[in-house]
Amino acid sequence: MFEYGGTYFTHQWGRILGYAEYSVYLLPKKASDIRKSYDITKQKELYIKSLRQLIDDESKIDFYNFKEGKIQEKMN
């Protein structure tokens, strides 16, 4: 569904992850600037790392050829 268009979010889905990462990046770097009772630096690092891994994994999938391969498997 996402690859072939549709609603607003299907057109923007590739950007949404970037918007989320950028929003996390914009958070203050100093713990004193964040009104939290605990340090979220490690959570920010892990979130960005997992987001980058997801983007890397998803970008390696060739959906067009993947689907063509599935069609050929069914025909054989």
GUKEDREN-624009 format. One record per residue (C-alpha): residue number from 0; residue in one letter; x, y, z. Coordinates in nm, 4 decimals. Each point is the difference from the previous one (the first is absolute). Layout:
# GUKEDREN-624009
REC|NUM|A|X|Y|Z
...
***
This chain:
# GUKEDREN-624009
REC|0|M|0.0000|0.0000|0.0000
REC|1|F|0.2732|0.2465|0.0966
REC|2|E|0.1995|-0.0556|-0.3200
REC|3|Y|-0.2803|0.0901|-0.2365
REC|4|G|-0.1598|0.3085|0.1553
REC|5|G|-0.3315|0.0574|0.1650
REC|6|T|-0.0715|0.2247|0.2931
REC|7|Y|0.2153|0.2857|0.1232
REC|8|F|0.2003|-0.2284|0.2267
REC|9|T|0.0821|-0.2431|-0.2772
REC|10|H|0.1532|0.2854|-0.1943
REC|11|Q|0.1861|0.1222|0.3073
REC|12|W|0.0973|-0.3273|0.1686
REC|13|G|0.3643|0.0239|-0.1045
REC|14|R|0.0227|0.3459|0.1495
REC|15|I|-0.1800|-0.0792|0.3250
REC|16|L|0.2971|-0.1964|0.1358
REC|17|G|0.2277|0.2877|-0.0933
REC|18|Y|-0.2293|0.2485|0.1733
REC|19|A|0.0041|-0.2168|0.3126
REC|20|E|0.3792|-0.0301|-0.0014
REC|21|Y|0.0407|0.3735|-0.0554
REC|22|S|-0.2383|0.0766|0.2871
REC|23|V|0.2037|-0.2212|0.2324
REC|24|Y|0.3184|0.1665|-0.1252
REC|25|L|-0.1424|0.3432|0.0849
REC|26|L|-0.0583|-0.0917|0.3633
REC|27|P|0.2375|0.1829|0.2334
REC|28|K|0.3380|-0.1623|0.0486
REC|29|K|0.0419|0.0959|0.3656
REC|30|A|-0.1973|-0.1860|0.2651
REC|31|S|-0.0663|0.3285|0.1800
REC|32|D|-0.1935|0.1254|-0.3047
REC|33|I|-0.2364|-0.2969|0.0080
REC|34|R|-0.2668|-0.0011|0.2671
REC|35|K|0.0290|-0.3699|0.0740
REC|36|S|0.0995|-0.1598|0.3258
REC|37|Y|0.2219|-0.2483|-0.1841
REC|38|D|0.2537|0.0040|-0.2830
REC|39|I|-0.1437|-0.0902|-0.3424
REC|40|T|0.3279|0.0256|-0.1914
REC|41|K|0.0348|-0.3781|-0.0306
REC|42|Q|-0.3619|-0.0363|-0.1189
REC|43|K|0.0597|0.2670|-0.2635
REC|44|E|0.3156|-0.1765|-0.1216
REC|45|L|-0.1722|-0.3395|-0.0138
REC|46|Y|-0.3049|0.1411|-0.1789
REC|47|I|0.2110|0.1711|-0.2663
REC|48|K|0.2159|-0.3119|-0.0410
REC|49|S|-0.3035|-0.2278|-0.0439
REC|50|L|-0.1670|0.2492|-0.2348
REC|51|R|0.3105|0.0140|-0.2191
REC|52|Q|0.0182|-0.3812|-0.0004
REC|53|L|-0.3652|-0.0219|-0.1056
REC|54|I|0.0583|0.2479|-0.2823
REC|55|D|0.3097|-0.1911|-0.1120
REC|56|D|-0.1833|-0.3342|0.0065
REC|57|E|-0.3061|0.1314|-0.1830
REC|58|S|0.2052|0.1780|-0.2644
REC|59|K|0.1666|-0.3293|-0.0974
REC|60|I|-0.3341|-0.1571|-0.0961
REC|61|D|-0.0839|0.0260|-0.3675
REC|62|F|-0.3776|-0.0259|0.0218
REC|63|Y|-0.0537|-0.0105|-0.3757
REC|64|N|0.2284|-0.2983|-0.0599
REC|65|F|-0.1095|-0.1624|0.3253
REC|66|K|-0.3623|-0.0057|-0.1140
REC|67|E|0.0927|-0.1142|-0.3522
REC|68|G|0.1945|-0.2893|0.1526
REC|69|K|-0.3005|-0.1021|0.2081
REC|70|I|-0.2230|0.0033|-0.3092
REC|71|Q|0.2465|-0.2200|-0.1915
REC|72|E|0.0223|-0.2433|0.2933
REC|73|K|-0.3790|-0.0403|-0.0016
REC|74|M|-0.0022|-0.0631|-0.3755
REC|75|N|0.2584|-0.2805|0.0258
***
